[in-house]
Amino acid sequence: MYCSIWILITIFAANARTATQWCEKDIYPTELRSVGKQTEGLAIWSPIRAGGHRLLTLCSNVTGLPVERHCAFDYDSPTGKWEFIDRKTTFLSCDVIHNDCKEEIVKQFFLRKNGVKVETTNRLLPGKLGEYSPSQKVCLQSTGLPLSRRCIYNARHYKAEWDNKIVGNSYCLQDINQEIITGDLNRLYLKLRNNTNNGGEENLLIATQTSALLAKAKTSRIAADLKIATDILEILAQQDHKPELMAKILEIANHLMECDENVVRMSQPLDIPNRLIKILDNYYDRTGKKSTSCGTVPNGVHYSSVQYTTVFQINPACANISGIAVYRASAHPTASMLYDATTQRYFRFINIYEEIKDIIRDPHIEVATYFPRHVWTAIQEDESNVVPVDTITISLYRNKNFFMDEDHLNDAHEPDSVILSSSVPGYKGGLIDSVPLLLKYHRKEEDQRPTCRYWNSTNWISDASVNTTTVISDTNDYLMCKSIQLLPLAAVWTVQVREVVQTNTVVLTLRRESTVDMVSVVGCGLSLLVLIFIWMTALCCSHWRSDISNKLLFNLCFVLSLIMVYLLLANMWKIKDAMIDISNRHYCIAMGAFLQYTILVLFLWMLFIAYLQYRRYVAVVGVVTPSHFVAKYALAAWGLPLLPTIMLVYLDPKTYAPMLREVGNDNSLSAAMCFPTGYALYATVVFPVVVIILVNFIIFLYVLCSVRKSLQKYKRNQHRQEMTSQVWLTLLLFLLLCMTLAFGILAYAKGSLLYSFLFCLTVTVQGFMLFIYFVVIDKFVRFKWLSCCYPKDYNVMDDTIMSPLSEY
């Protein structure tokens, strides 16, 4: 039953308005729902200074979260501007909402070595509204992300529930080739999550172990490590505010910020980078008051520093210090400067009474900021303060990978300087004046300069709340940023949109120490051994080496040797990780282009061999061998495949990235491959190879028909047999190449061990066929080898020399 009772919803009434800009009172009708009833009322947003925000103790029926509204500064108006809010939003008593998602039991399949599937049950851990909850056993995907679900709000039923992402009957990688620490991190996370002591020595021990794991050498970092370690940090930061734990928390944060851009990008779908920064900022704010007691720290400043993060917690009441200035290592230190050996920077504290014009004169400044006296006084005297405000927190972040634009449709923004975040713990109001920030930037071109922008958790923003002034001197280029908002600021360049890191890029591959690997290694090794015999024949037999037709053989053997060497090394699993880094985009482009090029060269040589067979057996009369014909064939065979390869690398390099592929009906994952994918595969590899295959078949069929008709002119049966065997061997060699390619494509597309096995068998026989085709059936070469092995029995060579490609 609904009542018609009018209620005024007043949000933190404020009395004094001393700032130049305020957001005026905003009143509109609304509805309030509580347990069993709904009432009508007025939402009253009382005035607030620009830059501040109001937080309502009621929740929105749209998000299920407490309603918050920001008052923005507006240079085009004498008053501030309220953040937009849908006035049709119904307010709920937060007690009505069930904001926890319950634990679930799901069935999953863990993929072990050689693709063996092990069915198991897994617990999806409970989560709070807006969180991504992991499973008790980490379910790793080939992208390096853990399989997780988000706890979302159901506006119809006023409760939190899991999203519709399917986690049951999913496949998880267990035995992988890469050396990772994810399992050990997850065990620490579960231990900390189940710890009921809420602090103490146990937390310090887990923090120490987490830091040691992240520092472990010769291990790969993946997005799952970033998420689990961030979850550990969040629990530590919430449970334990002791100052002695800060050093370990900073160590963990520093290890996480060592992750490269690809890992950070891959973790963005789970909002890990922003979570990490928020956790650190909130932790610094909560520990600031204890760390800066004037009785413990006479000057009221407590600072901690690691390679990528430095935090200053300041109590201005102790020594009138309200800011810091950081200097490069080349600075000439003064008595007021201190040296930080970790970052190799000097720094000094800025007095609340200093002027920014005096700070600018200091040489070698990298970054400087402080709260002017009138700004700090107004903050402390603000009547809206619920608790006393007496601490300033200034954080410096030196890894821009955690502050990357998510909007790739427009120009991207890239920080040039250190990212500085200032906050006043416990203060929710706006500033009466701007806080200055001096940033050193690196000049790129004479007429280009960065701008001051603030970070809004997803993108770098420039609006009326941040003012940019360029300060140029003979030795330094500075940006003077003046902001009325306490948000992360930096000198930011506008750059062209960089190539987006694919969030489905394969970084983990299943271990396959199987018969396929053994056959590949042994087969490729034997094939290489046979190719070596061909090269030895060329070195030992000068007459055979000088034969023009055999020079074509050397080219064919060379390109086949390149492919065999790559396959041999790629299938030796002990050195595969050292050789193949599939997460490196440049490596995939180089190796994918290499395989594409060598395959095209190989088939082009087979086309030329078929054409030479036609010249020999069919176009006998009137055929004139052109001068330097071997060089011309070599130029065409090695040069033409460069055109599609270079064009693809230049026009669409992303096609070489190994992509996540589902195999069969069970969605299991096959190994990644650096090779052209999609339309590029068909246009630059499949199409030209299919054309070559068709042309070769037509030529061979025509040659076989012609040879069959002309066999009666040979009276000697031996000549007939030699001619027939050479044509059939040529066709067999070509068929082997076709089958090898077909099995290779099927193995890649289907992920089948059978196709992989057939591919390995056929590719290893090619070397033997070349040896038989060009060495064994050549009587001169055969005589040379037999005379070397049995010198007394082979003194005379009978019959004529018959090379497979001669007499054309």
C-alpha positions in Angstrom: 0.0 0.0 0.0 1.4 3.4 -1.0 1.1 6.5 1.0 0.9 10.2 -0.2 3.2 11.7 2.3 5.7 14.4 1.2 9.2 14.1 2.5 12.1 16.5 2.1 15.4 14.8 1.2 18.0 17.3 2.3 21.6 16.5 1.5 24.3 18.0 3.8 23.0 21.6 4.2 25.7 24.2 4.0 25.6 27.7 5.5 28.5 29.8 4.3 29.4 30.5 0.7 32.8 32.2 0.5 33.9 30.8 -2.9 33.4 32.7 -6.2 31.4 29.8 -7.7 28.8 27.6 -6.0 26.2 25.2 -7.3 22.9 26.6 -6.4 20.2 24.7 -4.5 18.5 22.2 -6.8 15.0 20.9 -5.9 12.8 18.5 -7.8 10.0 16.0 -7.0 11.0 12.3 -6.6 9.9 9.0 -5.1 11.2 7.1 -2.1 10.8 3.4 -1.7 11.3 1.6 1.6 10.3 -1.7 3.0 6.6 -2.3 2.1 5.8 1.3 1.0 6.5 4.1 -1.5 6.2 7.8 -0.7 6.5 11.0 -2.7 8.8 13.8 -1.8 11.3 16.4 -2.8 15.0 15.9 -3.5 16.9 18.9 -2.3 20.5 19.3 -3.2 21.7 22.1 -1.0 24.5 24.5 -2.2 28.0 23.4 -2.4 31.3 25.0 -3.5 32.4 24.1 -7.1 34.7 21.1 -7.1 32.9 19.3 -4.2 30.3 16.6 -4.2 27.3 15.5 -2.2 26.8 11.9 -1.2 23.3 10.8 -0.4 22.6 8.1 2.3 19.9 6.7 0.0 20.5 4.5 -3.0 19.4 4.7 -6.7 16.9 2.2 -8.1 19.0 2.2 -11.3 22.5 1.3 -9.9 21.7 0.1 -6.4 24.5 2.3 -5.0 24.4 5.5 -2.9 23.6 8.5 -5.0 26.5 10.9 -5.4 26.5 14.2 -7.3 29.4 16.4 -8.3 29.5 20.2 -8.6 31.7 21.2 -11.5 33.4 24.6 -12.1 32.1 26.6 -15.0 34.1 29.5 -16.5 31.2 30.5 -18.7 28.8 31.1 -15.8 29.0 32.9 -12.4 27.8 29.7 -10.7 28.9 26.1 -10.7 27.2 23.4 -12.7 25.6 20.4 -11.1 26.4 17.0 -12.6 23.5 15.6 -14.6 21.1 13.3 -12.8 18.0 11.6 -14.1 15.1 13.2 -12.2 13.0 10.2 -12.7 15.3 8.2 -10.5 13.6 6.6 -7.6 15.4 6.7 -4.3 15.6 3.5 -2.2 16.5 2.9 1.3 19.8 1.1 1.0 18.6 -1.5 3.6 16.0 -2.7 1.0 18.8 -3.8 -1.4 20.5 -7.2 -1.1 23.9 -6.1 -2.4 25.7 -9.4 -2.1 25.9 -12.2 -4.7 25.8 -15.6 -3.2 28.3 -18.4 -3.7 27.7 -20.8 -6.5 28.9 -24.3 -7.3 29.7 -24.9 -11.0 31.1 -27.7 -13.1 34.2 -27.0 -15.1 36.8 -28.8 -17.2 40.5 -28.3 -16.5 42.7 -29.0 -19.5 45.9 -30.8 -18.6 48.9 -31.9 -20.6 48.1 -33.0 -24.2 44.5 -31.6 -23.9 43.3 -34.2 -21.4 40.1 -32.9 -19.9 39.5 -33.4 -16.1 35.9 -32.6 -14.9 35.8 -31.0 -11.5 33.5 -28.8 -9.4 34.5 -25.3 -8.6 33.2 -22.7 -6.1 32.4 -19.2 -7.4 33.2 -17.1 -4.4 30.6 -14.6 -3.1 30.9 -11.0 -4.2 29.6 -7.5 -3.5 27.7 -5.3 -6.0 30.0 -4.2 -8.8 32.8 -6.6 -8.1 34.2 -9.3 -10.3 34.3 -12.4 -8.2 36.8 -15.2 -8.9 36.5 -18.9 -8.4 38.2 -20.8 -5.6 40.4 -22.7 -8.2 41.7 -20.2 -10.7 40.2 -20.9 -14.1 42.7 -19.5 -16.5 41.8 -18.6 -20.0 44.4 -18.5 -22.9 44.3 -14.7 -22.7 45.8 -14.8 -19.2 42.6 -13.6 -17.6 40.8 -15.6 -14.9 37.3 -16.7 -15.6 35.1 -14.5 -13.3 31.6 -13.1 -13.1 30.4 -9.7 -12.1 27.9 -9.0 -9.4 25.3 -6.6 -11.0 22.1 -4.9 -9.8 18.6 -6.1 -10.7 16.5 -3.0 -10.7 13.2 -5.0 -10.9 13.8 -7.2 -7.9 16.0 -4.7 -5.9 18.9 -7.1 -5.4 22.3 -8.0 -6.6 22.8 -11.0 -8.9 25.4 -12.6 -11.1 25.6 -11.5 -14.7 24.6 -13.9 -17.4 28.2 -14.9 -18.3 28.4 -18.6 -18.6 31.0 -20.1 -16.2 29.6 -23.6 -15.9 31.0 -26.3 -18.3 33.8 -23.9 -19.2 37.3 -24.9 -20.0 40.3 -23.8 -17.9 44.0 -24.2 -18.7 46.0 -26.1 -16.1 49.2 -27.5 -17.5 50.7 -24.7 -19.6 54.1 -24.0 -21.2 54.6 -20.6 -19.5 56.2 -20.3 -16.0 53.7 -18.3 -13.9 53.0 -17.7 -10.3 49.2 -17.4 -10.5 48.4 -20.6 -8.5 50.7 -19.5 -5.6 49.2 -16.1 -5.6 45.7 -17.5 -5.5 46.6 -19.7 -2.5 47.8 -16.6 -0.6 44.6 -14.8 -1.5 42.3 -17.6 -0.2 44.4 -17.8 3.0 44.0 -14.1 3.5 40.3 -14.1 2.6 39.6 -16.8 5.2 41.8 -15.2 7.9 39.6 -14.2 10.8 42.2 -12.2 12.7 41.7 -9.1 10.6 45.3 -7.9 10.9 48.4 -8.7 12.9 51.5 -10.7 12.0 49.6 -13.0 9.6 48.8 -10.1 7.3 52.5 -8.9 7.4 53.6 -12.4 6.5 51.2 -12.7 3.6 52.2 -9.3 2.3 55.9 -10.4 2.5 55.2 -13.6 0.6 53.1 -11.8 -2.0 56.0 -9.4 -2.7 58.5 -12.2 -2.9 56.3 -14.0 -5.4 55.9 -11.0 -7.6 59.7 -10.4 -7.6 60.4 -14.0 -8.6 62.7 -14.1 -11.6 62.2 -16.0 -14.9 58.4 -16.0 -14.5 55.8 -14.4 -16.8 53.2 -11.9 -15.6 49.7 -12.2 -16.8 46.4 -10.3 -16.2 45.3 -12.9 -13.6 48.4 -12.1 -11.5 47.5 -8.4 -11.6 43.9 -9.1 -10.5 44.7 -11.6 -7.7 47.5 -9.4 -6.3 45.1 -6.4 -6.4 42.5 -8.4 -4.5 45.2 -9.2 -1.9 46.1 -5.5 -1.6 42.5 -4.5 -1.2 42.0 -6.9 1.8 45.3 -5.8 3.4 44.5 -2.1 3.0 41.0 -2.5 4.5 42.0 -4.7 7.4 45.3 -3.3 8.6 46.2 0.4 8.8 49.4 0.0 10.8 52.2 2.2 9.4 54.7 -0.7 9.4 52.6 -2.5 6.7 52.9 0.4 4.3 56.4 -0.6 3.1 55.2 -4.0 2.1 52.1 -2.6 0.4 54.3 -0.2 -1.6 56.5 -3.1 -2.6 53.6 -5.1 -3.9 52.3 -2.0 -5.8 55.7 -1.4 -7.3 55.9 -5.0 -8.6 52.5 -4.7 -10.1 53.4 -1.4 -11.8 56.4 -3.1 -13.4 53.9 -5.0 -15.6 54.1 -4.0 -19.3 51.4 -2.3 -21.3 50.0 -5.5 -22.8 49.3 -7.0 -19.4 47.7 -3.9 -18.1 45.6 -3.6 -21.3 44.5 -7.2 -20.9 43.3 -6.5 -17.4 41.2 -3.5 -18.3 38.0 -5.4 -18.9 38.0 -6.2 -15.2 38.8 -2.6 -14.3 42.0 -3.7 -12.5 44.2 -0.6 -13.2 41.7 1.8 -11.7 41.0 -0.5 -8.8 44.7 -0.6 -7.9 45.1 3.2 -8.0 41.9 3.7 -5.9 43.0 1.1 -3.3 46.4 2.8 -2.9 44.9 6.3 -2.7 42.3 5.2 -0.1 45.0 3.4 1.9 47.2 6.4 2.0 44.3 8.6 3.1 43.3 6.2 6.0 46.9 5.9 7.3 47.8 9.6 7.0 46.6 10.7 10.4 48.5 8.1 12.3 51.7 8.5 10.3 51.9 12.3 10.7 51.4 12.9 14.4 53.5 15.9 15.4 54.6 14.0 18.5 56.0 11.2 16.3 57.2 13.2 13.3 58.2 16.7 14.3 57.9 18.2 10.8 54.6 16.4 10.2 55.7 14.7 7.0 55.9 11.0 6.5 57.0 9.8 3.1 57.5 6.3 1.5 59.1 5.7 -1.8 59.6 2.8 -4.3 60.6 2.9 -8.0 57.2 3.7 -9.4 55.3 5.2 -6.5 56.1 7.9 -3.9 53.6 9.1 -1.3 53.9 12.1 1.0 51.5 12.3 4.0 51.7 15.9 5.5 50.3 17.5 8.6 50.6 21.3 8.0 49.9 22.0 11.7 53.3 20.6 12.7 55.7 22.8 10.7 53.5 24.8 8.2 54.5 22.4 5.4 51.7 21.9 2.7 53.5 20.6 -0.4 56.6 19.1 -2.0 59.0 19.8 -4.8 60.9 17.0 -6.6 64.2 17.7 -8.4 66.1 15.7 -11.0 69.3 14.0 -10.0 71.3 16.6 -11.8 70.2 19.3 -9.3 72.7 21.0 -7.1 71.4 20.0 -3.6 70.8 22.7 -1.0 70.5 22.4 2.8 66.7 22.0 2.5 66.9 19.1 0.0 66.7 15.5 0.8 67.9 12.6 -1.4 65.8 9.6 -2.3 68.1 6.8 -3.3 65.2 4.7 -4.6 64.1 7.1 -7.3 67.4 8.9 -7.5 65.7 12.3 -7.0 66.1 15.2 -4.6 63.0 16.7 -2.9 62.2 19.4 -0.5 59.1 20.5 1.5 57.2 23.6 0.6 56.1 26.0 3.3 52.5 27.0 3.3 53.5 30.7 3.1 55.6 30.3 -0.1 54.6 31.8 -3.4 54.5 29.8 -6.6 56.5 32.5 -8.4 59.4 31.8 -6.1 59.2 28.1 -6.6 59.4 28.4 -10.4 62.9 30.0 -10.0 64.3 26.8 -8.6 66.3 25.0 -11.4 65.9 21.3 -12.1 62.3 20.9 -10.7 60.5 17.9 -12.0 57.2 18.4 -10.2 56.0 20.7 -7.4 52.7 21.3 -5.7 51.4 22.8 -2.5 48.2 24.1 -0.8 48.4 27.9 -0.4 47.6 29.2 3.0 44.2 30.7 2.2 43.1 27.4 0.5 44.1 25.3 3.4 42.6 27.6 6.0 39.2 27.5 4.1 39.3 23.7 4.0 39.8 23.5 7.7 37.1 26.1 8.5 34.5 24.5 6.2 31.4 24.0 8.3 30.4 21.0 6.3 33.3 18.9 7.7 32.0 16.0 9.7 35.4 15.2 11.2 38.5 17.5 11.7 40.5 17.8 8.5 44.2 18.0 9.2 46.2 15.9 6.6 47.3 16.2 3.0 48.2 13.3 0.9 50.4 13.7 -2.3 51.0 10.6 -4.4 53.4 10.4 -7.4 53.0 7.6 -10.0 55.7 7.0 -12.6 54.1 4.3 -14.7 51.8 5.7 -17.3 50.5 2.2 -18.3 48.0 2.4 -15.5 46.6 5.7 -16.8 45.8 4.8 -20.5 42.7 6.1 -22.3 40.0 3.5 -22.9 38.4 5.6 -25.6 40.2 4.6 -28.8 37.8 6.2 -31.2 39.3 9.6 -30.9 42.9 10.8 -30.4 44.6 9.1 -27.5 46.3 11.0 -24.6 49.6 10.0 -23.2 51.2 11.4 -20.0 54.5 13.1 -20.5 55.2 13.7 -16.9 54.8 12.0 -13.5 51.2 11.6 -12.5 50.4 13.5 -9.3 47.4 12.9 -7.1 46.5 15.2 -4.2 43.8 14.6 -1.6 42.6 15.9 1.7 41.3 12.8 3.7 37.8 13.3 5.0 37.1 16.5 3.0 34.1 16.4 0.6 33.7 20.1 -0.2 35.1 22.2 -3.0 38.2 24.5 -3.0 37.8 28.3 -2.7 40.8 28.6 -5.1 43.0 26.5 -7.3 45.9 24.4 -6.1 49.0 25.0 -8.3 51.0 22.2 -9.8 54.3 22.7 -11.6 55.2 20.0 -14.1 58.4 19.6 -16.2 57.7 18.3 -19.7 59.8 17.2 -22.6 59.6 19.3 -25.6 58.9 17.4 -28.9 58.6 20.2 -31.4 59.0 24.0 -31.1 55.3 24.8 -31.7 53.8 21.9 -29.7 53.2 21.7 -26.0 51.2 19.3 -23.7 48.2 20.4 -21.7 47.2 19.8 -18.1 44.6 17.1 -17.8 43.0 15.2 -15.0 42.3 11.5 -14.9 38.6 10.5 -14.4 39.3 6.7 -14.1 38.8 6.1 -17.8 40.3 9.0 -19.8 42.4 12.2 -19.6 40.0 15.1 -19.4 40.6 18.8 -20.0 37.8 21.2 -19.0 37.2 24.5 -17.2 38.2 23.0 -13.8 41.9 22.8 -14.9 43.8 25.8 -16.2 47.1 25.4 -18.2 49.9 28.0 -18.3 53.2 27.5 -20.1 56.3 28.7 -18.3 59.3 28.8 -20.6 62.8 29.6 -19.6 66.3 29.1 -21.1 66.8 25.8 -19.4 63.4 24.5 -18.5 59.9 24.0 -20.0 57.2 23.9 -17.4 53.4 23.6 -17.3 51.6 25.5 -14.6 48.4 23.5 -13.8 45.8 25.2 -11.6 43.0 22.9 -10.5 40.0 23.3 -8.2 39.6 19.5 -8.2 41.7 17.1 -6.2 42.2 14.5 -9.0 45.3 12.9 -10.6 46.9 15.5 -12.9 49.7 15.3 -15.5 51.2 17.0 -18.5 49.5 15.1 -21.3 50.2 14.9 -25.0 47.5 14.3 -27.6 48.9 11.5 -29.8 47.6 9.5 -32.7 45.6 6.4 -31.8 48.0 3.6 -31.3 47.3 0.1 -32.3 44.9 -1.4 -29.8 46.1 -4.4 -27.9 43.7 -7.2 -28.7 42.0 -8.4 -25.5 41.7 -11.9 -27.0 45.4 -12.3 -27.7 46.7 -15.7 -26.7 49.4 -15.5 -24.0 49.0 -19.0 -22.4 49.3 -22.2 -24.4 48.6 -25.8 -23.3 51.5 -28.1 -22.8 51.7 -30.8 -25.4 54.6 -33.2 -24.6 53.1 -35.9 -26.9 53.8 -38.1 -29.8 53.2 -35.2 -32.1 56.2 -33.3 -30.6 58.4 -36.4 -30.8 57.5 -37.1 -34.4 58.0 -33.5 -35.3 61.4 -33.3 -33.7 62.7 -36.6 -35.0 61.1 -36.2 -38.4 62.3 -32.6 -38.9 65.8 -33.7 -37.7 65.9 -36.6 -40.1 64.7 -34.4 -42.9 67.4 -31.9 -42.1 69.9 -34.7 -42.1 68.9 -35.8 -45.6 69.1 -32.1 -46.7 72.6 -32.0 -45.3 73.6 -35.0 -47.4 72.4 -33.1 -50.5 74.6 -30.1 -49.5 77.5 -32.6 -48.9 76.9 -34.0 -52.4 77.2 -30.5 -53.8 80.5 -29.9 -52.0 82.0 -33.3 -53.0 80.9 -33.5 -56.6 81.9 -30.4 -58.6 80.5 -31.8 -61.8 77.1 -32.4 -60.2 77.3 -29.0 -58.5 78.0 -27.2 -61.7 75.0 -28.7 -63.5 72.5 -26.0 -64.2 69.5 -28.0 -63.2 70.9 -28.8 -59.8 71.3 -25.1 -59.1 67.5 -25.0 -59.0 67.7 -27.9 -56.5 69.9 -25.8 -54.2 67.2 -23.1 -54.0 64.5 -25.6 -53.2 66.6 -27.2 -50.6 67.5 -23.9 -49.0 63.9 -22.8 -48.5 62.9 -26.2 -47.3 65.8 -26.1 -44.8 64.6 -22.8 -43.4 61.1 -24.3 -42.8 62.6 -27.4 -41.2 64.8 -25.5 -38.9 61.9 -23.4 -37.6 59.7 -26.4 -37.1 62.4 -28.3 -35.4 63.1 -25.5 -32.9 59.4 -24.7 -32.4 58.6 -28.3 -31.4 61.4 -28.6 -28.9 59.3 -27.7 -25.9 62.3 -27.1 -23.6 63.4 -24.2 -25.7 60.1 -23.2 -27.1 59.3 -20.6 -24.4 62.7 -19.1 -24.9 62.3 -19.0 -28.6 58.7 -18.1 -29.1 57.2 -15.2 -27.2 53.6 -15.1 -28.5 52.8 -12.1 -26.3 55.3 -10.0 -28.2 53.5 -8.4 -31.1 56.7 -7.6 -33.1 57.8 -11.3 -32.8 54.5 -12.5 -34.2 54.7 -10.1 -37.1 58.3 -11.2 -37.9 57.7 -14.9 -37.6 54.3 -14.9 -39.2 55.7 -13.0 -42.2 58.7 -15.4 -42.3 56.4 -18.5 -42.5 54.1 -16.9 -45.0 57.1 -15.9 -47.2 58.9 -19.2 -47.1 55.7 -21.2 -47.9 55.0 -19.1 -50.9 58.7 -19.4 -52.1 58.5 -23.2 -51.7 55.4 -23.6 -53.8 56.7 -21.1 -56.4 59.8 -23.3 -56.9 57.6 -26.3 -57.3 55.7 -24.5 -60.0 59.0 -23.8 -61.8 60.0 -27.4 -61.5 56.7 -28.5 -63.1 57.2 -26.0 -65.9 60.8 -27.4 -66.5 59.4 -30.9 -66.7 57.0 -29.7 -69.4 59.9 -28.1 -71.3 61.9 -31.4 -71.0 59.2 -34.0 -71.9 56.8 -32.0 -74.1 58.3 -28.9 -75.6 61.4 -30.6 -76.9 61.7 -29.2 -80.4 62.6 -25.5 -80.8 63.3 -24.9 -77.1 66.2 -22.5 -76.5 67.6 -22.1 -73.0 67.9 -18.4 -72.2 71.0 -17.0 -70.7 71.2 -16.7 -67.0 67.9 -18.5 -66.7 68.7 -19.8 -63.2 69.2 -16.3 -61.9 66.0 -15.2 -63.5 64.0 -18.1 -62.0 65.7 -17.4 -58.6 64.8 -13.7 -58.8 61.2 -14.5 -59.5 60.9 -17.2 -56.9 62.5 -15.2 -54.1 61.1 -11.8 -55.2 57.5 -12.3 -56.0 56.4 -13.6 -52.6 57.8 -10.5 -51.0 55.0 -8.4 -52.5 52.0 -10.0 -50.6 54.2 -10.4 -47.5 55.3 -6.8 -47.3 51.9 -5.4 -48.3 50.3 -7.4 -45.4 52.9 -6.3 -42.9 52.4 -2.7 -43.9 48.6 -2.6 -44.3 47.4 -5.0 -41.6 50.1 -6.1 -39.2 47.4 -7.0 -36.6 46.5 -10.1 -38.6 49.6 -11.8 -37.4 48.5 -11.7 -33.8 47.7 -15.2 -32.4 44.0 -15.2 -31.7 41.9 -17.2 -29.3 40.3 -20.1 -31.1 37.6 -22.5 -30.1 38.0 -26.1 -31.2 35.1 -28.4 -31.9 31.8 -28.4 -29.9 33.5 -28.4 -26.5 35.2 -25.0 -26.9 38.6 -26.4 -25.9 41.6 -24.2 -26.8 44.3 -25.1 -29.3 47.8 -23.8 -29.4 48.5 -20.3 -30.7 50.1 -19.7 -34.0 51.9 -16.7 -35.4 50.5 -16.7 -39.0 48.1 -14.6 -41.1 44.5 -15.0 -40.0 41.0 -14.2 -41.4 40.7 -12.7 -44.9 44.5 -12.0 -45.0 45.2 -15.8 -44.8 42.9 -16.5 -47.8 44.1 -13.6 -49.8 47.9 -13.9 -49.3 48.4 -17.6 -48.7 45.5 -19.8 -49.6 44.6 -18.2 -52.9 48.1 -18.1 -54.5 48.9 -21.6 -53.2 45.6 -23.0 -54.6 46.3 -21.4 -58.0 49.8 -22.9 -58.0 48.4 -26.4 -57.1 45.8 -26.2 -59.9 48.4 -25.1 -62.5 50.8 -27.8 -61.4 48.2 -30.5 -61.7 47.3 -29.4 -65.1 51.0 -29.4 -66.2 51.7 -32.8 -64.7 48.6 -34.4 -66.2 49.6 -33.0 -69.6 53.2 -34.2 -69.2 52.0 -37.7 -68.2 49.7 -38.0 -71.2 52.4 -36.8 -73.5 55.0 -39.1 -72.1 52.7 -42.1 -72.3 52.1 -41.5 -76.0 55.8 -41.2 -76.7 57.1 -44.1 -74.7 57.0 -46.5 -77.8 59.9 -44.6 -79.4 62.3 -45.7 -76.7 63.6 -49.2 -77.6 65.5 -49.6 -74.4 63.3 -50.6 -71.5 65.7 -48.9 -69.0 65.1 -45.5 -70.6 61.3 -45.9 -70.4 61.5 -46.9 -66.7 63.8 -43.9 -65.8 61.6 -41.4 -67.6 58.4 -42.8 -66.1 59.9 -43.0 -62.6 61.2 -39.4 -62.7 57.8 -38.0 -63.8 56.0 -40.0 -61.1 58.6 -38.9 -58.4 58.1 -35.3 -59.4 54.4 -35.7 -59.0 54.8 -37.5 -55.7 57.0 -34.7 -54.4 54.4 -32.1 -55.3 51.6 -34.1 -53.8 53.6 -34.4 -50.6 53.8 -30.6 -50.5 50.1 -30.2 -51.1 49.2 -32.7 -48.4 51.6 -31.1 -46.0 49.9 -27.7 -46.5 46.4 -29.2 -46.3 47.2 -31.1 -43.1 48.8 -28.0 -41.7 45.7 -25.8 -42.3 43.4 -28.5 -40.9 45.6 -28.8 -37.8 45.4 -25.1 -37.3 41.7 -24.8 -38.0 40.5 -27.9 -36.1 43.2 -28.3 -33.4 43.1 -32.0 -34.0 46.0 -34.2 -32.9 45.3 -36.5 -35.9 45.8 -33.7 -38.4 48.9 -32.5 -36.5 50.3 -36.0 -36.6 49.7 -36.3 -40.4 51.2 -32.9 -40.9 54.4 -33.9 -39.1 54.7 -37.2 -41.0 54.3 -35.6 -44.4 56.5 -32.7 -43.8 59.4 -34.9 -42.7 59.2 -37.1 -45.8 59.9 -34.2 -48.1 63.6 -34.2 -47.4 63.9 -37.9 -48.2 62.0 -37.4 -51.5 64.3 -34.7 -52.5 67.3 -36.9 -51.8 65.9 -39.8 -53.8 64.7 -37.5 -56.6 68.0 -35.5 -57.1 70.7 -37.9 -55.8 69.7 -41.5 -55.7 68.3 -41.7 -59.3 71.3 -39.7 -60.6 73.7 -42.4 -61.8 76.7 -40.1 -61.7 76.1 -39.0 -58.1 75.2 -42.6 -57.1 78.4 -43.8 -58.5 80.4 -41.2 -56.6 78.8 -42.1 -53.3 79.2 -45.9 -53.9 82.8 -45.4 -54.9 83.5 -43.5 -51.7 82.0 -46.3 -49.7 83.4 -49.2 -51.7 86.4 -47.9 -53.7 87.6 -51.3 -55.0 84.2 -52.5 -56.4 83.2 -49.3 -58.3 86.0 -48.3 -60.7 83.9 -47.8 -63.9 80.7 -45.9 -64.3 78.4 -47.4 -66.9 75.6 -45.9 -69.0 74.9 -42.2 -69.4 74.3 -39.5 -66.9 70.6 -38.9 -66.3 69.6 -35.8 -64.2 66.0 -35.3 -63.4 65.8 -31.8 -64.8 68.5 -32.0 -67.5 68.0 -32.1 -71.3 65.2 -29.5 -71.3 
